[in-house]
Structure formats: C-alpha cells, structure tokens
Amino acid sequence: MNENQSDKKSNRSAAYAALAIVLGFGLVLLGLPKLVLWIGDFSPVLAAVVGTVGIMSFFIVLWLRARHQRRRDQS
C-alpha cells in the first residue's frame, strides 16, 4: 500500500472515531438531565457527581484517545 492510500485510510479512521465520540457524547447529553433529576430525588450529592462525570466523560475520552495516538506514533 502506498503512502497516499495509508493517509486516506488514517483520515477515514479518524473521521469515524470523531463521529463515534460526538454521537456518543450527544446521547449522554440527551439523557443526562433526566438521569440527574431522577438521582437527585434520592441524593443531590450523587446527582452532582453523576452530572460531573457525564460532562467530564467527553474530555476523558478525548484525552485517552490523544494519549493512545501519541504512544502509537512513538513506536
């Protein structure tokens, strides 16, 4: 496989990964308010923790992906 085909495959893979991350986080954001309100009936502190983790999940996934890519590119 020549270098141009490899670049196209890499770009396509990155686009699929970005689409999966955005769609996954969008689904989390759609259900998060209802989930936090439901949990808030039992424990407001737990609801705040769940909301925080839900929002942070987007950044955690991006951080883990960047870390994986850095390690992959070093070898």
PESULQUI-V530638 format. One record per run of one state. SS is the DSSP state (2 for helix, 1 for strand, 0 for the rest). FROM is the first residue (numbers start at 1). TO is the last residue. If there is no record, write none. Layout:
ss=SS from=FROM to=TO
ss=SS from=FROM to=TO
This chain:
ss=0 from=1 to=2
ss=2 from=3 to=40
ss=0 from=41 to=43
ss=2 from=44 to=74
ss=0 from=75 to=75
